[in-house]
Amino acid sequence: MQRIGLVIYPGFNLLSLAALTVLEFANRDAASPLYEVEVLSEKGGPVRSSIGVTVETIAVDERPYDTLIVAAGSEVTPASPRLVKILRDAPRRCRRIVATCIGAFLLGEAGLLDGRRATTHWFYARELAARFPLAKVEEDRIFIADRPIWTSAGASAVIDLTLALVEQDLGAEATRAVARKMVVYHRRAGGQSQFSALLDLEPKSDRIQRALTYARRNLQTPLSVPQLAKAANLSPRQFSRAFTAETGQSPAKAIERLRVEAARLMMEQSRHPIEVVARQTGFADRERMRRAFLRTLGQPPLVVRRASGGDAIDISESAIAP
């Protein structure tokens, strides 16, 4: 049986406990319990969450755990020297060290992110990168596994990350069974964006919104600036200026993001060959689509397809830093 420790602290976010729900459902499906879970804190005893609910804990110490999970907090606050020391020494006695959302800041203080890829909630990603410049922060990932250190985005991404942990332990079929019983998507790929491309662009005017709507409906076509400008009822020069001012991106970059999102969804929802996906989303060929996926998601299409299709997590792609 694997011992799992979840470290919480005053002001922790209750959604962090969703990790334990994933493990609970994995235990229910097994012939005998697979995970033994302990909720830990620096001093033990009751710990108050950010919304006021109190959870009973035991004091964290240097006992070994298979996996040590650091909960998310409601805001970034410095960790105590004792907790930092325990986390710094954790790789010697734990197979995996996991941080959800801004729990990554505690791993950063312990030096565990140095030289590693990591992520966190998009709102705090640049602060994480600034405070820990030796970390390779990727601000638009659902979760990242870099050797024994796992980090995730905020909110519900803790479920995706924990499902990936279970998948590494028990395989894809067991993970699918857990996800079905929890009534959640099987597991979003770690490289998947934290954003919807259209939501992230957020144009301020109806004209630019019309151009984006036109683009989304016609992704299989070349979509030149004159075409988009016509949909917006603007000259090409006016359109390019307005689009960049309102979205912060060039039309070409925005269209690439829309195509990547459409291609990813198509691969998740169908078994069409990569060449067909590339053609129907306007990439023309699989090599162009591969390059766009690497720029946008940090992973090639085949890795995204394997993850979304329920194959076992690919440690060579997602757990080893390049």
C-alpha positions in Angstrom: 0.0 0.0 0.0 1.3 3.5 -0.9 1.4 6.1 1.8 0.2 9.5 0.5 0.7 12.7 2.6 -1.3 15.9 1.9 0.3 18.9 3.5 -2.1 21.7 4.3 -1.5 25.0 6.1 -3.7 27.9 7.4 -5.7 29.4 4.5 -5.4 26.4 2.3 -7.9 25.9 -0.5 -10.5 23.2 0.1 -10.4 22.1 -3.5 -6.9 20.6 -2.8 -8.8 17.9 -1.0 -10.2 16.7 -4.3 -6.9 14.9 -4.8 -7.9 12.6 -1.9 -11.3 12.0 -3.5 -9.5 10.6 -6.6 -7.4 8.3 -4.4 -10.5 7.2 -2.5 -12.3 6.2 -5.7 -9.1 4.3 -6.8 -9.3 2.4 -3.5 -12.9 1.6 -4.0 -12.2 0.0 -7.4 -9.4 -2.2 -6.1 -9.6 -5.6 -4.5 -7.8 -4.1 -1.5 -6.9 -0.5 -0.6 -4.0 0.8 -2.7 -3.5 4.2 -1.0 -3.2 5.1 2.7 -3.8 8.8 3.1 -2.7 11.2 5.8 -3.5 14.9 6.0 -0.5 16.7 7.4 0.4 20.2 8.7 3.4 21.7 10.3 2.2 21.4 13.9 -0.7 19.0 13.6 -4.2 19.6 15.0 -7.0 21.6 13.4 -6.1 23.8 10.4 -8.6 26.4 9.1 -9.1 26.6 5.3 -9.5 29.8 3.3 -13.3 29.5 3.5 -13.3 28.8 7.2 -13.8 25.0 7.3 -11.4 23.3 9.7 -9.6 20.0 8.9 -7.9 17.8 11.5 -4.2 17.0 10.7 -1.2 15.2 12.1 2.2 16.8 12.4 4.4 16.4 9.3 7.8 15.0 10.0 10.6 13.1 8.2 8.7 9.8 7.8 8.8 8.4 4.3 5.8 8.7 1.9 5.4 7.4 -1.5 3.9 10.7 -2.6 3.9 14.0 -0.7 1.3 16.5 -2.0 1.5 20.2 -1.1 -2.0 21.9 -1.1 -2.9 25.1 -2.7 -3.4 28.3 -0.7 -5.6 31.3 -1.1 -2.6 33.6 -1.5 1.2 33.3 -1.7 2.7 33.5 1.8 6.2 32.5 2.9 6.6 29.0 4.3 8.1 28.4 7.7 11.8 27.4 7.8 10.9 24.0 9.3 8.4 23.2 6.5 10.9 24.4 3.9 13.5 22.0 5.4 11.1 19.1 5.4 10.2 19.7 1.7 13.9 20.2 0.8 14.7 16.7 2.2 11.6 15.1 0.8 13.1 13.7 -2.4 15.3 11.4 -0.3 12.4 9.6 1.2 9.5 10.2 -1.2 9.1 8.8 -4.8 7.0 11.9 -5.9 6.6 15.4 -4.6 3.5 17.2 -5.9 2.3 20.8 -5.6 -1.1 22.0 -6.6 -1.6 25.5 -7.8 0.4 28.0 -5.8 1.7 25.2 -3.6 4.5 25.4 -6.2 5.9 28.4 -4.3 6.7 26.2 -1.3 8.6 23.8 -3.6 10.4 26.8 -5.0 11.4 28.0 -1.5 12.8 24.5 -0.9 14.8 24.6 -4.1 12.9 21.7 -5.6 12.1 23.7 -8.8 15.6 24.6 -9.7 16.4 23.5 -13.2 13.0 21.9 -13.6 9.9 22.6 -15.6 7.0 23.7 -13.5 3.6 25.3 -13.7 1.0 27.0 -11.4 -2.2 29.0 -11.7 -1.8 31.3 -14.7 -2.4 34.4 -12.5 0.7 33.6 -10.4 2.9 32.1 -13.1 5.0 35.2 -13.8 5.5 35.8 -10.0 6.7 32.2 -9.7 9.2 32.7 -12.5 10.4 36.0 -11.1 10.9 34.6 -7.6 12.6 31.4 -8.7 14.5 32.2 -11.8 16.2 28.8 -11.9 12.8 27.2 -12.5 11.5 26.7 -16.0 8.0 28.0 -15.5 5.4 27.2 -18.2 2.4 29.4 -17.5 -0.1 27.7 -19.7 -0.1 24.0 -18.7 -2.6 21.9 -16.8 0.1 20.0 -15.1 3.8 19.2 -15.5 5.8 16.1 -14.3 9.5 16.7 -14.3 11.1 13.5 -12.9 9.9 13.3 -9.2 8.4 16.8 -9.1 4.9 17.4 -10.2 3.1 20.7 -10.4 -0.4 21.7 -11.6 -2.5 24.7 -12.5 -5.1 26.0 -10.2 -8.6 24.9 -9.3 -9.9 21.7 -10.9 -6.4 20.9 -12.4 -5.7 19.0 -9.1 -8.1 16.3 -10.3 -6.2 16.0 -13.7 -2.9 15.8 -11.9 -4.1 13.2 -9.4 -5.6 11.1 -12.2 -2.2 11.2 -13.9 -0.6 9.9 -10.7 -3.1 7.1 -10.5 -2.5 6.3 -14.2 1.2 6.1 -13.6 0.6 3.7 -10.7 -2.3 1.6 -12.0 -2.6 2.1 -15.8 -5.1 3.8 -18.1 -8.1 1.5 -17.6 -8.1 1.9 -13.8 -7.9 5.7 -14.3 -10.8 5.7 -16.7 -12.9 3.8 -14.2 -12.1 6.3 -11.5 -12.9 9.2 -13.8 -16.3 7.7 -14.8 -17.3 7.2 -11.2 -16.3 10.8 -10.4 -18.2 12.0 -13.5 -15.2 13.9 -14.8 -13.4 14.0 -18.1 -10.9 11.1 -18.2 -7.8 13.2 -17.9 -6.9 16.4 -19.7 -3.4 16.2 -21.1 -0.8 17.9 -19.0 0.2 20.0 -22.0 -3.3 21.3 -22.6 -3.8 25.0 -22.3 -5.3 26.5 -19.1 -7.3 28.8 -21.4 -9.8 28.6 -24.2 -8.2 30.5 -27.0 -11.4 32.6 -27.8 -11.9 33.5 -24.1 -8.3 34.5 -23.7 -8.4 36.8 -26.7 -11.4 38.8 -25.4 -11.8 41.4 -28.2 -13.4 44.6 -27.1 -15.4 45.5 -30.2 -18.1 43.6 -32.1 -16.1 44.0 -35.3 -13.1 42.0 -34.1 -15.4 39.5 -32.5 -17.1 39.0 -35.8 -13.8 38.4 -37.5 -12.9 35.7 -34.8 -16.3 34.1 -35.2 -15.7 34.0 -39.0 -12.3 32.5 -38.5 -13.5 29.8 -36.1 -16.2 28.7 -38.7 -13.7 28.7 -41.6 -10.5 27.3 -40.1 -10.0 24.9 -43.0 -9.4 27.8 -45.3 -6.2 30.0 -45.6 -7.8 32.9 -43.6 -5.8 35.8 -44.9 -5.8 39.3 -43.3 -7.9 40.7 -46.1 -10.6 38.0 -45.5 -10.7 38.7 -41.8 -10.7 42.4 -42.4 -13.7 42.0 -44.8 -15.6 40.1 -42.1 -14.9 43.0 -39.7 -15.8 45.6 -42.3 -12.4 47.2 -41.9 -9.5 47.8 -44.3 -6.7 45.3 -43.9 -4.5 48.0 -42.3 -7.2 49.1 -39.9 -8.0 45.5 -39.0 -4.5 44.5 -38.2 -4.0 47.5 -35.9 -7.4 47.1 -34.2 -6.9 43.3 -33.8 -3.5 43.6 -32.2 -4.6 46.5 -29.9 -7.7 44.6 -28.7 -6.3 41.1 -28.3 -2.6 41.6 -27.7 -1.8 39.2 -30.5 -1.3 39.4 -34.3 -4.0 37.9 -36.4 -1.7 35.1 -37.6 -0.8 34.1 -34.0 -4.4 34.2 -32.9 -5.5 32.0 -35.9 -2.8 29.5 -35.1 -4.1 29.2 -31.5 -7.6 28.7 -32.7 -6.4 26.0 -35.1 -4.4 24.3 -32.4 -7.4 24.3 -30.0 -9.7 23.0 -32.8 -7.2 20.2 -33.7 -6.8 19.2 -30.1 -10.5 18.9 -29.6 -10.9 17.0 -32.8 -8.2 14.5 -31.7 -9.9 14.1 -28.3 -13.3 13.5 -29.8 -12.4 11.3 -32.8 -9.9 8.9 -34.1 -9.2 10.7 -37.4 -5.6 10.3 -38.7 -3.3 13.2 -37.9 -3.2 14.1 -41.6 -7.0 14.5 -41.7 -7.0 16.6 -38.5 -4.3 18.9 -39.9 -6.2 19.3 -43.2 -9.6 20.0 -41.6 -8.2 22.6 -39.2 -6.3 24.5 -41.8 -2.7 23.4 -41.2 -2.4 21.8 -44.6 0.0 19.1 -43.5 1.0 17.4 -40.3 4.5 19.0 -40.0 3.0 22.5 -39.9 0.5 21.3 -37.2 3.3 19.6 -35.3 5.3 22.9 -35.2 2.2 24.8 -34.1 1.5 22.3 -31.3 5.1 22.6 -30.0 4.8 26.4 -30.0 1.4 26.5 -28.3 1.2 23.4 -26.1 4.8 22.4 -25.8 4.0 18.9 -27.0 3.6 17.3 -30.4 0.1 16.1 -31.6 0.8 12.4 -31.1 1.6 13.0 -27.4 -1.5 15.0 -26.9 -3.6 12.3 -28.7 -2.1 9.5 -26.5 -2.8 11.5 -23.3 -6.4 12.4 -24.3 -7.1 9.0 -25.7 -6.4 7.2 -22.4 -3.1 5.6 -23.1 -0.7 5.4 -20.2 1.1 8.6 -19.3 4.2 8.9 -21.4 7.0 9.5 -18.9 9.5 10.1 -21.7 7.6 13.1 -22.9 5.9 14.6 -19.8 8.2 13.7 -16.9 11.6 14.3 -18.3 12.8 17.8 -18.8 14.2 18.5 -22.3 
